[in-house]
Amino acid sequence: MPELPEVETVRRGLAKLIIGKVVKGEVHDTEKGFPNTPQDVKQFLIGASITDVRRRAKVLMIDLSTDYSLLIHLKMTGQLVFVGDTRFGAGHPNDSLVNELPDKSTRVTLSFEDGTKLFFNDQRKFGWVRLLPTAEIPNIPFMQKVGPEPLSADFTAKDFIQRLARRPKTNIKAALLDQSVVAGIGNIYADESLWGAKIHPTRLVSLLTEAEMTLLYTEMRAVMNLAVEKGGSSNSTYVNAEGKKGSYMDFARVFRREGLECPRCGSIIEKSRVAGRGTHTCPVCQVV
């Protein structure tokens, strides 16, 4: 599943391509990937122009002039491919990014009045495209439960510490991965942030000092900002909206570097399992 920097990269790319376009038609294969009524599609999607492309946590929102929005979750193997005079792809880097579309993985096709098209492809069929009133989006269960955006200007270190404090008996890595604490932090960026703050991922939240949590906040934002700047991690499965792999993994300090030297102290990076995920730590910099 893509993490926040990957989805933000997709959002930025699509915003350059589809804002202002008018939806002419829609085709989908099953209701699972496009759970919307024909009446809503006809009334609120067809003929609507695209006014904005937004993101909340790992969900994309394409806003329409009808005051409805398309919510898109790529899940594990989803991709969005824009085809016009120029072709742009975002998502799982299989051959659908470059081959003729639609193909066997295409779940939803949006055609625009200018002849361009946007394809939602998903090999494993876990992703979806939902049409909802824009005003109702904040009230859906996911949006009610998801935590604040980690890179938001008004998300402070104090907010971060207060939200972590709600999970005193949880190890810090599990707390970071909890989307109700902070939105969009996945495995890669949790490991990178904890290494940067010299905190072992198994330490309980209640045992962290305020100074440690403040440093973790600073490291988390630095890591996420760098990942957005570099177009995401790619992590072998994601490319950005120009069809290029993200480059953050070229700058990773600890993730997937087991057996290599820690760039800070020279000790050998170890891999273990914490919070059900493969976890990378320095045994010297991050003491249990």
Stockholm file with secondary structure:
# STOCKHOLM 1.0

chainA/1-288         MPELPEVETVRRGLAKLIIGKVVKGEVHDTEKGFPNTPQDVKQFLIGASITDVRRRAKVLMIDLSTDYSLLIHLKMTGQLVFVGDTRFGAGHPNDSLVNELPDKSTRVTLSFEDGTKLFFNDQRKFGWVRLLPTAEIPNIPFMQKVGPEPLSADFTAKDFIQRLARRPKTNIKAALLDQSVVAGIGNIYADESLWGAKIHPTRLVSLLTEAEMTLLYTEMRAVMNLAVEKGGSSNSTYVNAEGKKGSYMDFARVFRREGLECPRCGSIIEKSRVAGRGTHTCPVCQVV
#=GR chainA/1-288 SS CCCHHHHHHHHHHHHHHHTTCBEEEEEESCTTTSCCCHHHIIIIITTCBEEEEEEETTEEEEEETTSEEEEEECTTTEEEEEESSSEEEEESCSGGGTSCSSCTTEEEEEEETTSCEEEEEESSSCCEEEEEEGGGGGGSHHHHHCCCCTTCTTCCHHHHHHHHTTCTTSBHHHHHHCTTTSTTCCHHHHHHHHHHTTCCTTSBGGGSCHHHHHHHHHHHHHHHHHHHHTTCCCTTTCBCTTSCBCCGGGGCSSTTCTTSBCTTTCCBCEEEEETTEEEEECTTTSCC
#=GC SS_cons         CCCHHHHHHHHHHHHHHHTTCBEEEEEESCTTTSCCCHHHIIIIITTCBEEEEEEETTEEEEEETTSEEEEEECTTTEEEEEESSSEEEEESCSGGGTSCSSCTTEEEEEEETTSCEEEEEESSSCCEEEEEEGGGGGGSHHHHHCCCCTTCTTCCHHHHHHHHTTCTTSBHHHHHHCTTTSTTCCHHHHHHHHHHTTCCTTSBGGGSCHHHHHHHHHHHHHHHHHHHHTTCCCTTTCBCTTSCBCCGGGGCSSTTCTTSBCTTTCCBCEEEEETTEEEEECTTTSCC
//
